[in-house]
Amino acid sequence: MDWSVLAPDKTSPVPLYHQLAEAIRERVRSGTLPPGEQLPPERELAERVGISRMTARQALAELTRDGALEVRHGVGTFVAAPKLTYDALHLLGFTEATLQHGDAARSRVLEQA
């Protein structure tokens, strides 16, 4: 991915870290950055988008707090898998919940009596 396209607008009143966080968040939502995708290290990301390392760190921290990214210490920062949420007032069965998340429910006979 060309990370330079995420460069924040330095003339905008919106903080640079927030602009970067929103740009990454939008790429996660659109699927451009799929779950499990590794992001560049803070220093490299900062260089590619033309901001300080601390600003990049702040953007990544915001996304990690929000659950969009996960940090694996000693390994890197990755796009987090979407969290399954349940509404207690509108419970769904397994098949309905699976279909709602875009998967297909399947069954397989393991042993026939």
MOPAC internal coordinates of N, CA, C and O (Angstrom, degrees):
PM7 1SCF
backbone

  N    0.0000 0     0.00 0     0.00 0    0    0    0
  C    1.4496 1     0.00 0     0.00 0    1    0    0
  C    1.5278 1   109.12 1     0.00 0    2    1    0
  O    1.2310 1   121.22 1   -37.94 1    3    2    1
  N    1.3190 1   115.26 1   142.06 1    3    2    1
  C    1.4629 1   120.66 1   176.91 1    5    3    2
  C    1.5261 1   107.98 1   -85.49 1    6    5    3
  O    1.2310 1   120.84 1   -80.35 1    7    6    5
  N    1.3094 1   116.00 1    99.65 1    7    6    5
  C    1.4668 1   121.23 1  -175.81 1    9    7    6
  C    1.5155 1   112.71 1   -71.16 1   10    9    7
  O    1.2310 1   119.62 1   161.27 1   11   10    9
  N    1.3243 1   118.33 1   -18.73 1   11   10    9
  C    1.4671 1   120.25 1  -178.39 1   13   11   10
  C    1.5250 1   112.05 1   -64.27 1   14   13   11
  O    1.2310 1   119.77 1   157.80 1   15   14   13
  N    1.3405 1   118.04 1   -22.20 1   15   14   13
  C    1.4697 1   120.24 1   178.28 1   17   15   14
  C    1.5283 1   111.57 1   -68.57 1   18   17   15
  O    1.2310 1   120.16 1   166.39 1   19   18   17
  N    1.3219 1   117.30 1   -13.61 1   19   18   17
  C    1.4640 1   121.31 1   179.31 1   21   19   18
  C    1.5221 1   112.36 1   -90.35 1   22   21   19
  O    1.2310 1   120.24 1  -176.18 1   23   22   21
  N    1.3157 1   117.14 1     3.82 1   23   22   21
  C    1.4658 1   120.79 1  -177.41 1   25   23   22
  C    1.5232 1   110.14 1   -56.93 1   26   25   23
  O    1.2310 1   120.28 1   -53.13 1   27   26   25
  N    1.3360 1   117.08 1   126.87 1   27   26   25
  C    1.4601 1   120.06 1  -179.04 1   29   27   26
  C    1.5260 1   112.13 1   -72.89 1   30   29   27
  O    1.2310 1   121.30 1   -21.64 1   31   30   29
  N    1.3331 1   115.11 1   158.36 1   31   30   29
  C    1.4621 1   122.69 1   177.69 1   33   31   30
  C    1.5227 1   107.98 1   -83.50 1   34   33   31
  O    1.2310 1   120.67 1   -71.23 1   35   34   33
  N    1.3169 1   116.33 1   108.77 1   35   34   33
  C    1.4684 1   120.68 1  -175.30 1   37   35   34
  C    1.5224 1   112.94 1   -72.60 1   38   37   35
  O    1.2310 1   119.77 1   170.10 1   39   38   37
  N    1.3458 1   118.04 1    -9.90 1   39   38   37
  C    1.4641 1   120.65 1   177.59 1   41   39   38
  C    1.5268 1   111.82 1   -92.88 1   42   41   39
  O    1.2310 1   120.40 1   171.79 1   43   42   41
  N    1.3246 1   116.84 1    -8.21 1   43   42   41
  C    1.4653 1   121.49 1  -178.73 1   45   43   42
  C    1.5261 1   110.67 1   -75.87 1   46   45   43
  O    1.2310 1   120.23 1   -32.74 1   47   46   45
  N    1.3440 1   117.17 1   147.26 1   47   46   45
  C    1.4646 1   119.67 1   176.16 1   49   47   46
  C    1.5367 1   112.65 1   -74.30 1   50   49   47
  O    1.2310 1   120.23 1   167.67 1   51   50   49
  N    1.3392 1   117.17 1   -12.33 1   51   50   49
  C    1.4660 1   121.58 1   178.91 1   53   51   50
  C    1.5240 1   108.09 1   -74.34 1   54   53   51
  O    1.2310 1   119.83 1   -48.25 1   55   54   53
  N    1.3383 1   117.93 1   131.75 1   55   54   53
  C    1.4685 1   120.42 1  -179.33 1   57   55   54
  C    1.5340 1   111.72 1   -54.36 1   58   57   55
  O    1.2310 1   120.91 1   -37.12 1   59   58   57
  N    1.3217 1   115.86 1   142.88 1   59   58   57
  C    1.4646 1   121.65 1  -177.40 1   61   59   58
  C    1.5222 1   111.88 1   -58.34 1   62   61   59
  O    1.2310 1   120.37 1   137.41 1   63   62   61
  N    1.3389 1   116.89 1   -42.59 1   63   62   61
  C    1.4671 1   119.08 1  -178.44 1   65   63   62
  C    1.5213 1   110.69 1   -62.27 1   66   65   63
  O    1.2310 1   120.48 1   143.17 1   67   66   65
  N    1.3401 1   116.69 1   -36.83 1   67   66   65
  C    1.4660 1   120.42 1  -178.94 1   69   67   66
  C    1.5331 1   110.42 1   -70.54 1   70   69   67
  O    1.2310 1   120.25 1   141.46 1   71   70   69
  N    1.3214 1   117.14 1   -38.54 1   71   70   69
  C    1.4690 1   120.48 1   176.46 1   73   71   70
  C    1.5238 1   110.69 1   -61.10 1   74   73   71
  O    1.2310 1   120.53 1   135.20 1   75   74   73
  N    1.3321 1   116.60 1   -44.80 1   75   74   73
  C    1.4599 1   120.64 1   179.73 1   77   75   74
  C    1.5248 1   110.63 1   -65.58 1   78   77   75
  O    1.2310 1   120.41 1   136.30 1   79   78   77
  N    1.3250 1   116.83 1   -43.70 1   79   78   77
  C    1.4668 1   120.69 1   179.22 1   81   79   78
  C    1.5271 1   110.38 1   -59.78 1   82   81   79
  O    1.2310 1   120.08 1   136.02 1   83   82   81
  N    1.3289 1   117.44 1   -43.98 1   83   82   81
  C    1.4650 1   120.84 1   179.75 1   85   83   82
  C    1.5256 1   111.76 1   -65.69 1   86   85   83
  O    1.2310 1   120.23 1   141.44 1   87   86   85
  N    1.3246 1   117.17 1   -38.56 1   87   86   85
  C    1.4650 1   120.60 1   178.63 1   89   87   86
  C    1.5297 1   110.68 1   -64.35 1   90   89   87
  O    1.2310 1   120.26 1   137.84 1   91   90   89
  N    1.3223 1   117.11 1   -42.16 1   91   90   89
  C    1.4722 1   120.77 1   177.75 1   93   91   90
  C    1.5209 1   109.77 1   -67.81 1   94   93   91
  O    1.2310 1   120.46 1   136.04 1   95   94   93
  N    1.3364 1   116.74 1   -43.96 1   95   94   93
  C    1.4703 1   121.37 1  -179.91 1   97   95   94
  C    1.5334 1   110.27 1   -57.81 1   98   97   95
  O    1.2310 1   120.13 1   138.06 1   99   98   97
  N    1.3214 1   117.36 1   -41.94 1   99   98   97
  C    1.4673 1   121.47 1   179.21 1  101   99   98
  C    1.5240 1   110.77 1   -64.65 1  102  101   99
  O    1.2310 1   119.81 1   141.73 1  103  102  101
  N    1.3277 1   117.97 1   -38.27 1  103  102  101
  C    1.4699 1   121.18 1   178.05 1  105  103  102
  C    1.5330 1   110.72 1   -67.23 1  106  105  103
  O    1.2310 1   120.70 1   146.14 1  107  106  105
  N    1.3301 1   116.28 1   -33.86 1  107  106  105
  C    1.4720 1   120.09 1   176.96 1  109  107  106
  C    1.5264 1   109.15 1   -67.88 1  110  109  107
  O    1.2310 1   120.31 1   133.06 1  111  110  109
  N    1.3398 1   117.02 1   -46.94 1  111  110  109
  C    1.4748 1   121.57 1   179.92 1  113  111  110
  C    1.5243 1   111.74 1   -59.59 1  114  113  111
  O    1.2310 1   120.63 1   138.66 1  115  114  113
  N    1.3348 1   116.39 1   -41.34 1  115  114  113
  C    1.4679 1   120.56 1  -176.04 1  117  115  114
  C    1.5288 1   112.57 1   -78.10 1  118  117  115
  O    1.2310 1   120.37 1   166.57 1  119  118  117
  N    1.3324 1   116.90 1   -13.43 1  119  118  117
  C    1.4585 1   120.02 1  -179.50 1  121  119  118
  C    1.5193 1   113.57 1    91.68 1  122  121  119
  O    1.2310 1   120.04 1   178.74 1  123  122  121
  N    1.3354 1   117.53 1    -1.26 1  123  122  121
  C    1.4643 1   120.60 1   176.36 1  125  123  122
  C    1.5245 1   109.70 1   -61.66 1  126  125  123
  O    1.2310 1   121.04 1   144.00 1  127  126  125
  N    1.3334 1   115.62 1   -36.00 1  127  126  125
  C    1.4672 1   121.97 1   172.72 1  129  127  126
  C    1.5270 1   106.83 1  -110.66 1  130  129  127
  O    1.2310 1   119.54 1   -84.38 1  131  130  129
  N    1.3241 1   118.48 1    95.62 1  131  130  129
  C    1.4616 1   121.15 1  -176.80 1  133  131  130
  C    1.5274 1   112.29 1   -76.47 1  134  133  131
  O    1.2310 1   120.21 1   -19.36 1  135  134  133
  N    1.3342 1   117.21 1   160.64 1  135  134  133
  C    1.4650 1   120.41 1   176.51 1  137  135  134
  C    1.5235 1   110.75 1   -54.81 1  138  137  135
  O    1.2310 1   121.35 1   -43.01 1  139  138  137
  N    1.3388 1   115.03 1   136.99 1  139  138  137
  C    1.4580 1   120.82 1  -179.84 1  141  139  138
  C    1.5191 1   113.74 1    92.57 1  142  141  139
  O    1.2310 1   120.07 1   166.56 1  143  142  141
  N    1.3244 1   117.47 1   -13.44 1  143  142  141
  C    1.4696 1   121.40 1   179.31 1  145  143  142
  C    1.5232 1   109.67 1   -66.50 1  146  145  143
  O    1.2310 1   120.46 1   -47.16 1  147  146  145
  N    1.3215 1   116.74 1   132.84 1  147  146  145
  C    1.4636 1   120.99 1   179.40 1  149  147  146
  C    1.5169 1   109.91 1   -88.31 1  150  149  147
  O    1.2310 1   120.77 1   -45.61 1  151  150  149
  N    1.3347 1   116.13 1   134.39 1  151  150  149
  C    1.4585 1   121.97 1   175.64 1  153  151  150
  C    1.5169 1   108.88 1   -88.28 1  154  153  151
  O    1.2310 1   120.39 1   -22.91 1  155  154  153
  N    1.3274 1   116.86 1   157.09 1  155  154  153
  C    1.4652 1   118.66 1   176.52 1  157  155  154
  C    1.5284 1   110.55 1   -65.62 1  158  157  155
  O    1.2310 1   119.76 1   -22.36 1  159  158  157
  N    1.3177 1   118.07 1   157.64 1  159  158  157
  C    1.4699 1   120.46 1   175.59 1  161  159  158
  C    1.5287 1   110.36 1   -58.72 1  162  161  159
  O    1.2310 1   120.75 1   -23.49 1  163  162  161
  N    1.3365 1   116.17 1   156.51 1  163  162  161
  C    1.4717 1   121.80 1  -177.41 1  165  163  162
  C    1.5202 1   112.64 1   -49.24 1  166  165  163
  O    1.2310 1   120.76 1   130.83 1  167  166  165
  N    1.3103 1   116.15 1   -49.17 1  167  166  165
  C    1.4696 1   120.23 1  -176.47 1  169  167  166
  C    1.5279 1   110.68 1   -60.82 1  170  169  167
  O    1.2310 1   120.66 1   134.41 1  171  170  169
  N    1.3163 1   116.34 1   -45.59 1  171  170  169
  C    1.4656 1   120.93 1  -179.15 1  173  171  170
  C    1.5304 1   111.12 1   -66.39 1  174  173  171
  O    1.2310 1   120.21 1   137.36 1  175  174  173
  N    1.3210 1   117.20 1   -42.64 1  175  174  173
  C    1.4649 1   121.45 1   177.72 1  177  175  174
  C    1.5239 1   110.33 1   -60.02 1  178  177  175
  O    1.2310 1   120.74 1   134.38 1  179  178  177
  N    1.3262 1   116.20 1   -45.62 1  179  178  177
  C    1.4673 1   121.00 1   179.83 1  181  179  178
  C    1.5276 1   111.00 1   -59.77 1  182  181  179
  O    1.2310 1   120.35 1   136.22 1  183  182  181
  N    1.3197 1   116.94 1   -43.78 1  183  182  181
  C    1.4676 1   120.61 1   179.31 1  185  183  182
  C    1.5228 1   111.28 1   -63.88 1  186  185  183
  O    1.2310 1   120.59 1   137.51 1  187  186  185
  N    1.3261 1   116.48 1   -42.49 1  187  186  185
  C    1.4646 1   120.57 1  -176.71 1  189  187  186
  C    1.5263 1   112.83 1   -66.59 1  190  189  187
  O    1.2310 1   120.08 1   146.08 1  191  190  189
  N    1.3353 1   117.45 1   -33.92 1  191  190  189
  C    1.4680 1   119.50 1  -178.13 1  193  191  190
  C    1.5212 1   112.77 1  -100.27 1  194  193  191
  O    1.2310 1   120.03 1   177.06 1  195  194  193
  N    1.3282 1   117.54 1    -2.94 1  195  194  193
  C    1.4534 1   121.26 1   174.22 1  197  195  194
  C    1.5179 1   115.33 1    76.88 1  198  197  195
  O    1.2310 1   120.75 1  -140.91 1  199  198  197
  N    1.3356 1   116.17 1    39.09 1  199  198  197
  C    1.4662 1   120.88 1   177.74 1  201  199  198
  C    1.5227 1   108.47 1  -130.42 1  202  201  199
  O    1.2310 1   120.67 1    -5.74 1  203  202  201
  N    1.3349 1   116.33 1   174.26 1  203  202  201
  C    1.4608 1   119.42 1   178.62 1  205  203  202
  C    1.5278 1   110.10 1   -76.56 1  206  205  203
  O    1.2310 1   121.31 1   -20.73 1  207  206  205
  N    1.3178 1   115.10 1   159.27 1  207  206  205
  C    1.4629 1   120.54 1   178.83 1  209  207  206
  C    1.5263 1   110.83 1   -62.63 1  210  209  207
  O    1.2310 1   120.07 1   142.05 1  211  210  209
  N    1.3252 1   117.47 1   -37.95 1  211  210  209
  C    1.4711 1   120.68 1  -179.84 1  213  211  210
  C    1.5296 1   111.24 1   -64.97 1  214  213  211
  O    1.2310 1   120.30 1   144.33 1  215  214  213
  N    1.3296 1   117.04 1   -35.67 1  215  214  213
  C    1.4636 1   120.82 1   177.73 1  217  215  214
  C    1.5242 1   109.99 1   -67.45 1  218  217  215
  O    1.2310 1   120.48 1   137.47 1  219  218  217
  N    1.3287 1   116.68 1   -42.53 1  219  218  217
  C    1.4642 1   120.82 1   176.99 1  221  219  218
  C    1.5248 1   109.83 1   -63.06 1  222  221  219
  O    1.2310 1   120.34 1   138.50 1  223  222  221
  N    1.3192 1   116.96 1   -41.50 1  223  222  221
  C    1.4643 1   121.63 1   179.24 1  225  223  222
  C    1.5267 1   110.51 1   -61.05 1  226  225  223
  O    1.2310 1   120.56 1   138.19 1  227  226  225
  N    1.3331 1   116.54 1   -41.81 1  227  226  225
  C    1.4599 1   121.21 1  -179.66 1  229  227  226
  C    1.5378 1   110.56 1   -64.46 1  230  229  227
  O    1.2310 1   120.14 1   139.40 1  231  230  229
  N    1.3264 1   117.34 1   -40.60 1  231  230  229
  C    1.4656 1   121.25 1   178.37 1  233  231  230
  C    1.5273 1   110.65 1   -64.15 1  234  233  231
  O    1.2310 1   120.46 1   134.89 1  235  234  233
  N    1.3343 1   116.72 1   -45.11 1  235  234  233
  C    1.4661 1   120.50 1   179.83 1  237  235  234
  C    1.5231 1   111.19 1   -66.00 1  238  237  235
  O    1.2310 1   120.37 1   143.68 1  239  238  237
  N    1.3365 1   116.90 1   -36.32 1  239  238  237
  C    1.4672 1   120.57 1   178.17 1  241  239  238
  C    1.5214 1   110.62 1   -64.46 1  242  241  239
  O    1.2310 1   120.37 1   139.55 1  243  242  241
  N    1.3351 1   116.89 1   -40.45 1  243  242  241
  C    1.4685 1   120.53 1   178.23 1  245  243  242
  C    1.5269 1   110.75 1   -61.68 1  246  245  243
  O    1.2310 1   120.63 1   135.20 1  247  246  245
  N    1.3282 1   116.39 1   -44.80 1  247  246  245
  C    1.4638 1   120.97 1  -179.65 1  249  247  246
  C    1.5260 1   111.74 1   -67.91 1  250  249  247
  O    1.2310 1   120.30 1   146.24 1  251  250  249
  N    1.3194 1   117.04 1   -33.76 1  251  250  249
  C    1.4630 1   121.12 1   177.34 1  253  251  250
  C    1.5259 1   109.98 1   -68.67 1  254  253  251
  O    1.2310 1   120.60 1   136.53 1  255  254  253
  N    1.3302 1   116.45 1   -43.47 1  255  254  253
  C    1.4702 1   121.04 1   177.12 1  257  255  254
  C    1.5256 1   111.42 1   -59.42 1  258  257  255
  O    1.2310 1   120.95 1   141.19 1  259  258  257
  N    1.3462 1   115.79 1   -38.81 1  259  258  257
  C    1.4628 1   120.84 1  -178.72 1  261  259  258
  C    1.5274 1   112.85 1   -78.11 1  262  261  259
  O    1.2310 1   120.04 1   171.72 1  263  262  261
  N    1.3355 1   117.53 1    -8.28 1  263  262  261
  C    1.4582 1   120.94 1   178.90 1  265  263  262
  C    1.5171 1   114.56 1    87.75 1  266  265  263
  O    1.2310 1   119.60 1  -174.54 1  267  266  265
  N    1.3320 1   118.37 1     5.46 1  267  266  265
  C    1.4660 1   120.89 1   179.37 1  269  267  266
  C    1.5265 1   111.56 1   -77.88 1  270  269  267
  O    1.2310 1   120.79 1   150.86 1  271  270  269
  N    1.3429 1   116.09 1   -29.14 1  271  270  269
  C    1.4634 1   121.59 1   179.18 1  273  271  270
  C    1.5187 1   109.48 1  -124.48 1  274  273  271
  O    1.2310 1   120.95 1   -21.93 1  275  274  273
  N    1.3180 1   115.78 1   158.07 1  275  274  273
  C    1.4577 1   120.39 1   172.79 1  277  275  274
  C    1.5245 1   108.69 1  -132.41 1  278  277  275
  O    1.2310 1   121.33 1   -41.18 1  279  278  277
  N    1.3230 1   115.07 1   138.82 1  279  278  277
  C    1.4574 1   121.27 1   179.82 1  281  279  278
  C    1.5170 1   108.31 1  -100.15 1  282  281  279
  O    1.2310 1   120.74 1   -54.19 1  283  282  281
  N    1.3091 1   116.19 1   125.81 1  283  282  281
  C    1.4651 1   121.75 1   174.06 1  285  283  282
  C    1.5210 1   105.39 1  -108.44 1  286  285  283
  O    1.2310 1   120.90 1   -75.35 1  287  286  285
  N    1.3175 1   115.88 1   104.65 1  287  286  285
  C    1.4610 1   121.36 1  -174.54 1  289  287  286
  C    1.5221 1   111.11 1   -57.37 1  290  289  287
  O    1.2310 1   121.60 1   -49.23 1  291  290  289
  N    1.3104 1   114.55 1   130.77 1  291  290  289
  C    1.4532 1   121.21 1  -178.81 1  293  291  290
  C    1.5151 1   113.58 1    84.00 1  294  293  291
  O    1.2310 1   120.32 1   174.15 1  295  294  293
  N    1.3397 1   116.99 1    -5.85 1  295  294  293
  C    1.4609 1   120.61 1  -177.95 1  297  295  294
  C    1.5247 1   111.00 1  -118.89 1  298  297  295
  O    1.2310 1   120.25 1   127.07 1  299  298  297
  N    1.3451 1   117.13 1   -52.93 1  299  298  297
  C    1.4635 1   120.05 1  -179.68 1  301  299  298
  C    1.5111 1   112.40 1   152.33 1  302  301  299
  O    1.2310 1   121.50 1     9.99 1  303  302  301
  N    1.3286 1   114.73 1  -170.01 1  303  302  301
  C    1.4593 1   122.82 1   179.42 1  305  303  302
  C    1.5175 1   108.11 1  -110.19 1  306  305  303
  O    1.2310 1   120.78 1   -47.92 1  307  306  305
  N    1.3374 1   116.12 1   132.08 1  307  306  305
  C    1.4548 1   121.99 1  -174.38 1  309  307  306
  C    1.5205 1   110.65 1  -129.00 1  310  309  307
  O    1.2310 1   120.87 1   -26.00 1  311  310  309
  N    1.3359 1   115.94 1   154.00 1  311  310  309
  C    1.4553 1   120.89 1   172.96 1  313  311  310
  C    1.5229 1   106.78 1   -69.86 1  314  313  311
  O    1.2310 1   120.90 1   -51.96 1  315  314  313
  N    1.3264 1   115.88 1   128.04 1  315  314  313
  C    1.4641 1   121.23 1  -177.76 1  317  315  314
  C    1.5281 1   110.46 1   -77.39 1  318  317  315
  O    1.2310 1   121.10 1   -29.77 1  319  318  317
  N    1.3140 1   115.50 1   150.23 1  319  318  317
  C    1.4617 1   120.86 1   173.32 1  321  319  318
  C    1.5227 1   108.16 1   -70.48 1  322  321  319
  O    1.2310 1   120.11 1   -35.14 1  323  322  321
  N    1.3250 1   117.40 1   144.86 1  323  322  321
  C    1.4643 1   118.90 1   179.66 1  325  323  322
  C    1.5241 1   110.78 1   -61.40 1  326  325  323
  O    1.2310 1   121.24 1   -39.22 1  327  326  325
  N    1.3094 1   115.24 1   140.78 1  327  326  325
  C    1.4613 1   120.77 1   179.87 1  329  327  326
  C    1.5255 1   109.70 1   -83.23 1  330  329  327
  O    1.2310 1   120.81 1   -41.22 1  331  330  329
  N    1.3131 1   116.05 1   138.78 1  331  330  329
  C    1.4586 1   120.44 1   174.29 1  333  331  330
  C    1.5193 1   108.22 1   -80.67 1  334  333  331
  O    1.2310 1   120.75 1   -49.36 1  335  334  333
  N    1.3150 1   116.18 1   130.64 1  335  334  333
  C    1.4617 1   120.34 1   178.46 1  337  335  334
  C    1.5190 1   108.79 1  -120.53 1  338  337  335
  O    1.2310 1   120.96 1   -30.52 1  339  338  337
  N    1.3117 1   115.76 1   149.48 1  339  338  337
  C    1.4507 1   121.30 1  -179.00 1  341  339  338
  C    1.5140 1   110.16 1  -126.40 1  342  341  339
  O    1.2310 1   121.17 1   -43.15 1  343  342  341
  N    1.3136 1   115.37 1   136.85 1  343  342  341
  C    1.4503 1   122.44 1   175.45 1  345  343  342
  C    1.5254 1   106.47 1  -100.86 1  346  345  343
  O    1.2310 1   120.25 1   -66.65 1  347  346  345
  N    1.3146 1   117.13 1   113.35 1  347  346  345
  C    1.4636 1   121.73 1  -175.71 1  349  347  346
  C    1.5283 1   112.39 1   -62.14 1  350  349  347
  O    1.2310 1   119.85 1   156.40 1  351  350  349
  N    1.3244 1   117.89 1   -23.60 1  351  350  349
  C    1.4634 1   120.68 1  -179.57 1  353  351  350
  C    1.5238 1   112.39 1   -83.49 1  354  353  351
  O    1.2310 1   120.12 1   162.52 1  355  354  353
  N    1.3115 1   117.38 1   -17.48 1  355  354  353
  C    1.4605 1   121.53 1  -178.36 1  357  355  354
  C    1.5261 1   109.45 1  -132.10 1  358  357  355
  O    1.2310 1   120.86 1  -112.04 1  359  358  357
  N    1.3097 1   115.97 1    67.96 1  359  358  357
  C    1.4587 1   120.10 1  -178.54 1  361  359  358
  C    1.5238 1   110.37 1   -71.64 1  362  361  359
  O    1.2310 1   120.91 1   -40.24 1  363  362  361
  N    1.3102 1   115.87 1   139.76 1  363  362  361
  C    1.4522 1   122.50 1   178.77 1  365  363  362
  C    1.5181 1   109.32 1  -115.28 1  366  365  363
  O    1.2310 1   121.00 1   -26.18 1  367  366  365
  N    1.3011 1   115.69 1   153.82 1  367  366  365
  C    1.4458 1   120.40 1   173.35 1  369  367  366
  C    1.5192 1   109.79 1   -75.10 1  370  369  367
  O    1.2310 1   120.91 1    -6.77 1  371  370  369
  N    1.3128 1   115.86 1   173.23 1  371  370  369
  C    1.4635 1   120.87 1  -178.34 1  373  371  370
  C    1.5263 1   111.79 1   -57.28 1  374  373  371
  O    1.2310 1   120.60 1   132.07 1  375  374  373
  N    1.3334 1   116.46 1   -47.93 1  375  374  373
  C    1.4616 1   120.46 1  -177.12 1  377  375  374
  C    1.5206 1   111.62 1   -62.83 1  378  377  375
  O    1.2310 1   120.20 1   133.47 1  379  378  377
  N    1.3326 1   117.23 1   -46.53 1  379  378  377
  C    1.4653 1   120.88 1  -179.39 1  381  379  378
  C    1.5283 1   111.26 1   -62.91 1  382  381  379
  O    1.2310 1   120.53 1   136.36 1  383  382  381
  N    1.3304 1   116.59 1   -43.64 1  383  382  381
  C    1.4672 1   120.51 1  -179.73 1  385  383  382
  C    1.5257 1   110.79 1   -64.78 1  386  385  383
  O    1.2310 1   120.46 1   139.87 1  387  386  385
  N    1.3172 1   116.73 1   -40.13 1  387  386  385
  C    1.4606 1   121.03 1   179.65 1  389  387  386
  C    1.5232 1   110.75 1   -64.97 1  390  389  387
  O    1.2310 1   120.55 1   135.16 1  391  390  389
  N    1.3281 1   116.56 1   -44.84 1  391  390  389
  C    1.4626 1   120.65 1   178.85 1  393  391  390
  C    1.5222 1   111.42 1   -64.31 1  394  393  391
  O    1.2310 1   120.57 1   142.02 1  395  394  393
  N    1.3213 1   116.51 1   -37.98 1  395  394  393
  C    1.4608 1   121.06 1  -179.72 1  397  395  394
  C    1.5276 1   111.53 1   -63.23 1  398  397  395
  O    1.2310 1   120.18 1   149.60 1  399  398  397
  N    1.3283 1   117.25 1   -30.40 1  399  398  397
  C    1.4634 1   121.43 1   179.61 1  401  399  398
  C    1.5259 1   112.36 1   -91.32 1  402  401  399
  O    1.2310 1   120.80 1  -170.77 1  403  402  401
  N    1.3448 1   116.07 1     9.23 1  403  402  401
  C    1.4534 1   119.49 1   174.00 1  405  403  402
  C    1.5146 1   115.06 1    85.63 1  406  405  403
  O    1.2310 1   119.83 1  -172.06 1  407  406  405
  N    1.3161 1   117.92 1     7.94 1  407  406  405
  C    1.4585 1   121.00 1   177.49 1  409  407  406
  C    1.5248 1   109.16 1  -100.02 1  410  409  407
  O    1.2310 1   120.87 1   -10.73 1  411  410  409
  N    1.3009 1   115.94 1   169.27 1  411  410  409
  C    1.4544 1   121.03 1   177.33 1  413  411  410
  C    1.5213 1   108.96 1  -110.49 1  414  413  411
  O    1.2310 1   120.97 1   -48.95 1  415  414  413
  N    1.3239 1   115.75 1   131.05 1  415  414  413
  C    1.4671 1   120.12 1   176.47 1  417  415  414
  C    1.5271 1   107.69 1   -79.17 1  418  417  415
  O    1.2310 1   120.62 1   -44.40 1  419  418  417
  N    1.3047 1   116.42 1   135.60 1  419  418  417
  C    1.4604 1   121.14 1  -178.97 1  421  419  418
  C    1.5245 1   109.05 1  -133.58 1  422  421  419
  O    1.2310 1   121.56 1   -23.56 1  423  422  421
  N    1.3052 1   114.61 1   156.44 1  423  422  421
  C    1.4622 1   118.87 1   173.54 1  425  423  422
  C    1.5244 1   107.54 1  -133.43 1  426  425  423
  O    1.2310 1   121.65 1   -25.51 1  427  426  425
  N    1.3286 1   114.44 1   154.49 1  427  426  425
  C    1.4544 1   119.53 1  -178.27 1  429  427  426
  C    1.5231 1   107.28 1  -145.37 1  430  429  427
  O    1.2310 1   120.61 1   -47.64 1  431  430  429
  N    1.3113 1   116.44 1   132.36 1  431  430  429
  C    1.4574 1   121.46 1   177.97 1  433  431  430
  C    1.5228 1   107.47 1   -79.33 1  434  433  431
  O    1.2310 1   120.91 1   -60.95 1  435  434  433
  N    1.3290 1   115.87 1   119.05 1  435  434  433
  C    1.4558 1   120.36 1  -179.23 1  437  435  434
  C    1.5227 1   111.44 1   -87.09 1  438  437  435
  O    1.2310 1   121.53 1   144.27 1  439  438  437
  N    1.3141 1   114.68 1   -35.73 1  439  438  437
  C    1.4594 1   118.65 1  -178.49 1  441  439  438
  C    1.5147 1   107.97 1  -155.54 1  442  441  439
  O    1.2310 1   120.66 1   -43.79 1  443  442  441
  N    1.3040 1   116.35 1   136.21 1  443  442  441
  C    1.4528 1   119.95 1   179.97 1  445  443  442
  C    1.5203 1   108.62 1  -104.82 1  446  445  443
  O    1.2310 1   121.20 1   -47.34 1  447  446  445
  N    1.3357 1   115.31 1   132.66 1  447  446  445
  C    1.4664 1   120.62 1  -176.68 1  449  447  446
  C    1.4996 1   112.46 1   -75.26 1  450  449  447
  O    1.2310 1   120.10 1   180.00 1  451  450  449

